[in-house]
Amino acid sequence: MVDVGGKAPTAREAVARALVVMSRATRDRIAAGEVEKGDVLAAARLAGVMAAKRTPDLVPLCHPVALAGVEVEVRTVARGVEAVATVRALDRTGVEMEALTAVAAACLTVYDMLKRYERGMRIEAVELLEKRGGRTGPWRRAPARRPVSAPGRRPRGRATPARW
């Protein structure tokens, strides 16, 4: 484990997201409240918060951090379900791992609750969106660039929604 004892505590924040890709029929079950295990979005939110708090138990050599706040938003989007976590702390090390763990656990919960209806769902794009605080300062993921098709060729498939 890296020694962070000499570092001064500073305000830290990290935002991460992930996506569970599923069929429209499975996504519509969530909105209609037709999932036998219960409220998928509420369960995923709770799982994300709980996972952020347990990150050092799940990720070897990850420092325990006194979390000041964990917010997990889970919502349906065009391709499935998106989870976004914002984690804050006043500590000597960052909270990126806590934010990433939160969205991963939220998405695993979505998968678990819906696997009866669709086993082929995929968890994609588990990624850090931004972080603030610490020695390295702020960082933000650059917006995704759309691929440019070759001249004279039509792009294949449907256009990607702005968010996903």
ZIGI-V124193 format. One record per residue. N is the residue number from 1. RES is the residue in one small letter. OMEGA is omega in degrees with one decimal (* if undefined). Layout:
n=N res=RES omega=OMEGA
n=N res=RES omega=OMEGA
This chain:
n=1 res=m omega=179.9
n=2 res=v omega=179.3
n=3 res=d omega=178.3
n=4 res=v omega=-176.1
n=5 res=g omega=-179.1
n=6 res=g omega=-178.5
n=7 res=k omega=176.8
n=8 res=a omega=175.1
n=9 res=p omega=176.7
n=10 res=t omega=176.3
n=11 res=a omega=-179.3
n=12 res=r omega=175.9
n=13 res=e omega=175.9
n=14 res=a omega=177.8
n=15 res=v omega=178.9
n=16 res=a omega=176.4
n=17 res=r omega=175.8
n=18 res=a omega=-175.9
n=19 res=l omega=170.0
n=20 res=v omega=-179.9
n=21 res=v omega=-178.0
n=22 res=m omega=178.2
n=23 res=s omega=176.8
n=24 res=r omega=-178.3
n=25 res=a omega=179.2
n=26 res=t omega=177.9
n=27 res=r omega=-179.5
n=28 res=d omega=176.2
n=29 res=r omega=-179.9
n=30 res=i omega=-178.2
n=31 res=a omega=-178.3
n=32 res=a omega=-178.5
n=33 res=g omega=-176.4
n=34 res=e omega=178.3
n=35 res=v omega=-174.2
n=36 res=e omega=-177.3
n=37 res=k omega=176.3
n=38 res=g omega=-175.9
n=39 res=d omega=-174.9
n=40 res=v omega=-175.3
n=41 res=l omega=178.7
n=42 res=a omega=179.2
n=43 res=a omega=180.0
n=44 res=a omega=176.7
n=45 res=r omega=-179.6
n=46 res=l omega=178.6
n=47 res=a omega=179.2
n=48 res=g omega=178.7
n=49 res=v omega=-179.9
n=50 res=m omega=-179.1
n=51 res=a omega=178.8
n=52 res=a omega=-178.9
n=53 res=k omega=-177.3
n=54 res=r omega=-175.4
n=55 res=t omega=-179.6
n=56 res=p omega=176.8
n=57 res=d omega=-175.2
n=58 res=l omega=-175.1
n=59 res=v omega=-178.9
n=60 res=p omega=176.5
n=61 res=l omega=177.5
n=62 res=c omega=-178.4
n=63 res=h omega=169.4
n=64 res=p omega=-178.0
n=65 res=v omega=176.6
n=66 res=a omega=-175.8
n=67 res=l omega=176.9
n=68 res=a omega=-179.0
n=69 res=g omega=175.1
n=70 res=v omega=175.6
n=71 res=e omega=178.3
n=72 res=v omega=176.3
n=73 res=e omega=177.9
n=74 res=v omega=-177.7
n=75 res=r omega=175.0
n=76 res=t omega=176.3
n=77 res=v omega=-175.1
n=78 res=a omega=-175.2
n=79 res=r omega=-179.4
n=80 res=g omega=-179.0
n=81 res=v omega=179.3
n=82 res=e omega=174.2
n=83 res=a omega=176.3
n=84 res=v omega=179.8
n=85 res=a omega=173.3
n=86 res=t omega=-176.9
n=87 res=v omega=-179.7
n=88 res=r omega=175.8
n=89 res=a omega=169.9
n=90 res=l omega=-171.2
n=91 res=d omega=-176.6
n=92 res=r omega=-178.9
n=93 res=t omega=-173.1
n=94 res=g omega=-177.2
n=95 res=v omega=178.6
n=96 res=e omega=-177.9
n=97 res=m omega=178.1
n=98 res=e omega=178.7
n=99 res=a omega=178.8
n=100 res=l omega=178.1
n=101 res=t omega=179.5
n=102 res=a omega=-178.0
n=103 res=v omega=178.0
n=104 res=a omega=179.7
n=105 res=a omega=177.7
n=106 res=a omega=-179.4
n=107 res=c omega=176.0
n=108 res=l omega=177.6
n=109 res=t omega=176.5
n=110 res=v omega=179.7
n=111 res=y omega=-178.0
n=112 res=d omega=-176.5
n=113 res=m omega=-175.4
n=114 res=l omega=-174.1
n=115 res=k omega=177.1
n=116 res=r omega=-176.4
n=117 res=y omega=-177.1
n=118 res=e omega=-179.4
n=119 res=r omega=-175.8
n=120 res=g omega=177.4
n=121 res=m omega=179.1
n=122 res=r omega=171.2
n=123 res=i omega=-174.7
n=124 res=e omega=167.9
n=125 res=a omega=170.8
n=126 res=v omega=-171.3
n=127 res=e omega=173.2
n=128 res=l omega=178.2
n=129 res=l omega=179.3
n=130 res=e omega=174.5
n=131 res=k omega=178.4
n=132 res=r omega=176.4
n=133 res=g omega=177.7
n=134 res=g omega=-176.3
n=135 res=r omega=-176.2
n=136 res=t omega=176.4
n=137 res=g omega=-175.4
n=138 res=p omega=174.8
n=139 res=w omega=177.7
n=140 res=r omega=177.1
n=141 res=r omega=176.6
n=142 res=a omega=178.2
n=143 res=p omega=178.8
n=144 res=a omega=178.0
n=145 res=r omega=178.8
n=146 res=r omega=177.9
n=147 res=p omega=178.2
n=148 res=v omega=-179.4
n=149 res=s omega=179.2
n=150 res=a omega=179.7
n=151 res=p omega=177.1
n=152 res=g omega=179.5
n=153 res=r omega=174.9
n=154 res=r omega=175.2
n=155 res=p omega=179.8
n=156 res=r omega=176.2
n=157 res=g omega=-178.8
n=158 res=r omega=177.6
n=159 res=a omega=178.4
n=160 res=t omega=176.2
n=161 res=p omega=-176.5
n=162 res=a omega=-176.4
n=163 res=r omega=178.4
n=164 res=w omega=*
